[in-house]
Amino acid sequence: MDTIFHKIISREIPADIVYEDEHLIAFRDIGPQAPVHVLFVPKQTIPSLDAAKPEHAELIGRLALAAAEYAREEGFAEDGYRVVMNCNAHGGQTVFQLHLHLLAGAQLGGFGIPR
């Protein structure tokens, strides 16, 4: 795969990286939807949540736990935050590498109400 996220992981393009370990990388979204909008991305290629397999369960869990730890470290966990994974085109996914959005820093509007 050769998505923008893969290019960030390989340092081919710059990003405002806020967290990295051997399994994942996290960086600020360039088009934030909230005052805090950070993307948590596994370094292993998984195109979408739908493409994930049982052996990816631990890695997907690491994304969620890293997001929660980041929220605590940055001081907005107590007020609250949202994590979102979009899946495939109709789910709003635009970069086809699994990733988790962490949104925080303000009161977020309602979610999940059909239009």
C-alpha atoms as one frame of an Amber mdcrd trajectory, in Angstrom:
protein
   0.000   0.000   0.000   1.124   3.526  -0.643  -1.298   5.851   1.141  -0.497
   9.229   2.637  -0.355   7.476   6.020   2.273   5.027   4.760   4.297   8.008
   3.524   4.042   9.614   6.974   5.137   6.358   8.639   8.167   6.146   6.306
   8.878   9.884   6.800   8.451  10.611   3.092   6.118  13.468   4.026   6.075
  15.490   7.254   3.442  15.300   9.951   2.962  16.670  13.459   3.651  13.361
  15.206   2.451  13.217  18.819   3.059   9.531  19.593   4.928   6.598  18.103
   5.964   3.115  19.140   6.898  -0.040  17.261   3.242  -0.786  16.436   1.632
   2.547  15.636   2.014   6.237  14.973  -0.235   9.150  15.910  -0.283  12.607
  14.362  -2.485  15.679  14.186  -5.063  15.711  11.382  -4.352  18.402   8.758
  -8.100  19.169   8.488  -9.187  19.033  12.134 -12.872  18.535  12.953 -12.363
  19.538  16.620  -9.757  21.545  18.556  -7.928  18.249  19.135  -8.006  15.842
  16.186  -5.334  13.153  16.222  -5.125  10.087  13.984  -3.807   6.806  15.406
  -2.536   4.529  12.626  -1.059   1.029  12.795   2.253   0.566  11.030   1.016
  -2.771   9.670  -1.026  -2.394   6.505  -4.729  -3.051   7.090  -6.882  -1.228
   4.496 -10.031  -0.920   6.630 -11.740  -2.279   9.715 -13.666  -4.593   7.413
 -10.363  -6.040   6.169  -9.123  -6.712   9.717  -8.697 -10.317  10.774  -8.775
 -11.932  14.233  -4.988 -11.736  14.397  -5.262  -7.923  14.206  -7.336  -7.707
  17.412  -4.384  -6.848  19.650  -3.150  -4.168  17.252  -6.595  -2.564  17.014
  -6.783  -2.621  20.800  -3.420  -0.869  20.948  -4.869   1.980  18.852  -7.707
   2.499  21.337  -5.451   2.257  24.386  -2.912   4.677  22.900  -5.697   7.171
  22.184  -6.982   6.891  25.765  -3.472   7.346  27.179  -2.923  10.393  24.967
  -6.214  11.882  26.195  -5.160  11.387  29.826  -1.666  12.807  29.236  -3.027
  15.879  27.448  -5.564  16.524  30.217  -8.859  16.244  28.364  -9.859  12.688
  29.265 -11.972  13.737  32.230 -13.982  16.216  30.143 -14.384  13.582  27.464
 -13.411  12.743  23.922 -14.638  10.748  20.953 -12.920   7.984  18.998 -14.140
   7.109  15.516 -13.184   4.548  12.890 -14.686   5.111   9.462 -14.973   2.005
   7.305 -15.019   2.065   3.509 -16.457   4.772   1.268 -20.030   4.911   2.576
 -18.674   5.000   6.135 -16.622   8.092   5.320 -13.199   6.460   4.996 -10.997
   8.456   2.609  -7.555   6.976   3.345  -7.540   3.213   2.987  -5.292   2.356
   5.881  -7.083   1.538   9.138  -6.987   4.472  11.546  -8.711   5.836  14.601
  -9.729   9.489  14.978  -9.450  11.046  18.441 -11.592  14.198  18.733 -11.620
  16.413  21.808 -11.088  19.877  23.202 -14.692  21.120  23.006 -18.240  19.950
  23.576 -18.914  17.661  20.628 -22.326  17.595  18.976 -24.712  14.677  18.811
 -23.563  11.614  16.964 -25.261   8.759  15.213 -28.550  10.464  14.448 -29.567
   9.695  10.852 -30.295  12.626   8.576
